[in-house]
Amino acid sequence: MPQMAPISWLTLYLFFSMLFLITCILNFFMFKYEPKTNTNPKKKMFYIWKW
């Protein structure tokens, strides 16, 4: 197998590092968290005691 020059290893490292950083940044900013709204609020329980 032919050996690669060090400059090409450096460019490959920089390329994949930048690709990884861009992917992480896009994932961070494109993720939208939509909280679930509680449609049925808990009703207060009133105990009616029948003795």
PyRosetta script that sets phi, psi and omega in degrees:
from pyrosetta import init, pose_from_sequence

init()
pose = pose_from_sequence("MPQMAPISWLTLYLFFSMLFLITCILNFFMFKYEPKTNTNPKKKMFYIWKW")
pose.set_psi(1, 136.9)
pose.set_omega(1, 179.9)
pose.set_phi(2, -72.7)
pose.set_psi(2, 145.3)
pose.set_omega(2, 179.3)
pose.set_phi(3, -86.2)
pose.set_psi(3, 149.9)
pose.set_omega(3, -179.4)
pose.set_phi(4, -96.6)
pose.set_psi(4, 148.2)
pose.set_omega(4, 177.2)
pose.set_phi(5, -71.0)
pose.set_psi(5, 151.5)
pose.set_omega(5, -178.9)
pose.set_phi(6, -59.9)
pose.set_psi(6, -30.1)
pose.set_omega(6, -179.0)
pose.set_phi(7, -66.4)
pose.set_psi(7, -34.0)
pose.set_omega(7, 179.6)
pose.set_phi(8, -72.9)
pose.set_psi(8, -32.7)
pose.set_omega(8, 174.3)
pose.set_phi(9, -63.9)
pose.set_psi(9, -40.2)
pose.set_omega(9, -180.0)
pose.set_phi(10, -65.7)
pose.set_psi(10, -42.0)
pose.set_omega(10, 179.6)
pose.set_phi(11, -68.0)
pose.set_psi(11, -37.6)
pose.set_omega(11, 176.8)
pose.set_phi(12, -64.0)
pose.set_psi(12, -43.1)
pose.set_omega(12, 178.6)
pose.set_phi(13, -61.3)
pose.set_psi(13, -45.9)
pose.set_omega(13, 179.8)
pose.set_phi(14, -65.4)
pose.set_psi(14, -39.3)
pose.set_omega(14, -179.8)
pose.set_phi(15, -62.3)
pose.set_psi(15, -49.7)
pose.set_omega(15, -177.6)
pose.set_phi(16, -72.7)
pose.set_psi(16, -29.6)
pose.set_omega(16, 175.3)
pose.set_phi(17, -66.5)
pose.set_psi(17, -43.5)
pose.set_omega(17, 178.5)
pose.set_phi(18, -67.1)
pose.set_psi(18, -38.1)
pose.set_omega(18, 177.1)
pose.set_phi(19, -62.2)
pose.set_psi(19, -42.0)
pose.set_omega(19, 178.3)
pose.set_phi(20, -64.8)
pose.set_psi(20, -44.5)
pose.set_omega(20, 179.7)
pose.set_phi(21, -64.3)
pose.set_psi(21, -42.4)
pose.set_omega(21, 179.3)
pose.set_phi(22, -64.2)
pose.set_psi(22, -40.2)
pose.set_omega(22, 178.2)
pose.set_phi(23, -63.5)
pose.set_psi(23, -43.3)
pose.set_omega(23, 179.4)
pose.set_phi(24, -65.3)
pose.set_psi(24, -41.5)
pose.set_omega(24, -179.4)
pose.set_phi(25, -66.7)
pose.set_psi(25, -43.1)
pose.set_omega(25, 178.5)
pose.set_phi(26, -64.8)
pose.set_psi(26, -39.5)
pose.set_omega(26, 178.5)
pose.set_phi(27, -64.1)
pose.set_psi(27, -37.3)
pose.set_omega(27, -179.2)
pose.set_phi(28, -68.4)
pose.set_psi(28, -43.9)
pose.set_omega(28, -174.3)
pose.set_phi(29, -86.3)
pose.set_psi(29, -21.2)
pose.set_omega(29, -178.5)
pose.set_phi(30, -90.4)
pose.set_psi(30, -11.8)
pose.set_omega(30, -178.9)
pose.set_phi(31, -77.4)
pose.set_psi(31, 125.7)
pose.set_omega(31, 179.4)
pose.set_phi(32, -115.7)
pose.set_psi(32, 122.4)
pose.set_omega(32, 178.3)
pose.set_phi(33, -97.0)
pose.set_psi(33, 118.5)
pose.set_omega(33, 177.9)
pose.set_phi(34, -107.1)
pose.set_psi(34, 107.3)
pose.set_omega(34, -178.9)
pose.set_phi(35, -67.3)
pose.set_psi(35, 144.5)
pose.set_omega(35, 179.1)
pose.set_phi(36, -74.5)
pose.set_psi(36, 128.2)
pose.set_omega(36, 177.5)
pose.set_phi(37, -88.8)
pose.set_psi(37, 136.4)
pose.set_omega(37, -179.0)
pose.set_phi(38, -80.7)
pose.set_psi(38, 106.1)
pose.set_omega(38, -177.2)
pose.set_phi(39, -78.1)
pose.set_psi(39, -28.5)
pose.set_omega(39, 179.2)
pose.set_phi(40, -110.9)
pose.set_psi(40, 91.8)
pose.set_omega(40, 178.6)
pose.set_phi(41, -67.3)
pose.set_psi(41, 148.1)
pose.set_omega(41, -178.6)
pose.set_phi(42, -66.4)
pose.set_psi(42, 130.4)
pose.set_omega(42, 177.5)
pose.set_phi(43, -86.2)
pose.set_psi(43, 146.0)
pose.set_omega(43, 177.0)
pose.set_phi(44, -69.3)
pose.set_psi(44, 134.1)
pose.set_omega(44, -179.0)
pose.set_phi(45, -87.8)
pose.set_psi(45, 119.7)
pose.set_omega(45, 175.9)
pose.set_phi(46, -104.5)
pose.set_psi(46, 120.6)
pose.set_omega(46, 180.0)
pose.set_phi(47, -87.9)
pose.set_psi(47, 124.7)
pose.set_omega(47, 176.4)
pose.set_phi(48, -105.0)
pose.set_psi(48, 110.2)
pose.set_omega(48, -177.1)
pose.set_phi(49, -89.6)
pose.set_psi(49, 123.8)
pose.set_omega(49, 176.9)
pose.set_phi(50, -114.0)
pose.set_psi(50, 106.2)
pose.set_omega(50, -179.1)
pose.set_phi(51, -95.2)
pose.dump_pdb("model.pdb")
